[in-house]
Amino acid sequence: MQRKNQDEIKFLGTAGARFVMITQFRSSAGTVLSLKNTNILIDPGPGTLVKFTSSRPKLNPAKLHAIILTHKHLDHSNDVNVMIEAMTEGGFKPRGVLLCPNDALTNEGDAVVLNYYKGLLDRIEVFKEGGSYAVGNLEIQTPKRHVHGIVETYGLNIKVQGENTTAVSFIADTLYFDGLEQYYDGDVLVMNVAMYNRREGVDHLCVKDVKRIIEARRPKVAILTHFGMTMLRNKPWEIAKQLSEETGIDVIAARDGMGFDLTPFI
């Protein structure tokens, strides 16, 4: 999964929203967090297993300790079942944790996690607002339910167990709402920014929202990912450079396959 003792975020894919996903202008594979010898796959969208096998060095899903779904939309959950199968080596070695909202599991609606694969896991943790969950050497917190249509959606604060500070925060898909930034205090702040400008009726962050969050929160580093078509047309790397100049914070636009070293922040 990683070089020994390497702490990093690996962005297997940076696609956001349906059109970038279906065209694969950017990969829609998930994100791997490796921290304190704990490996977590976040939001395994379409192509995640392919990216695991094609990465150099190759990623081994059997080294995963957990899989997280921030919500059940297909660009975040499509490969969840195959990644559970890969994590458990074809189901012959049941193990690992799945953390996700309840509506990704329920049989009363459109569950995305199949019943067979639920049985291959050591346990399932169902997200709730204000929840805290232990995985390996990490503590995963879901401080606030997001505003993202009718699906349950949660961002993440990730801490090393025993530490008071948050190492990494992930602001998943959401419409900006007053006080959103107060819930995410990670030294490294990863944000899904699908839109360049605000569009009425679309529950995603835009660049103006991201600037507001960065200025209010002032993380050590902000990383932008999950780009929609308008973000790609406006060149995320140039947007990140401009935000860095305007806020005085180091802002990075993630790229497919990019690794970000967390060692200086833990």
Secondary structure, 3 states (H helix, E strand, C coil): CCCCCCCEEEECCCECHHHHHHHCCCCCCCEEEEECCEEEEECCCCCHHHHHHHCCCCCCHHHCCEEECCCCCHHHHCCHHHHHHHHCCCCCCCCCEEEECHHHCCCCCCCCCCHHHHCCCCEEEECCCCEEEEECCEEEEECCECCCCCCCCECEEEEECCCCCCCEEEECCCCCCCCHHHHCCCCEEEEECCECCCCCCCCCCEHHHHHHHHHHHCCCEEEEECECHHHHHCCHHHHHHHHHHHHCCEEEECCCCEEEECHHHC
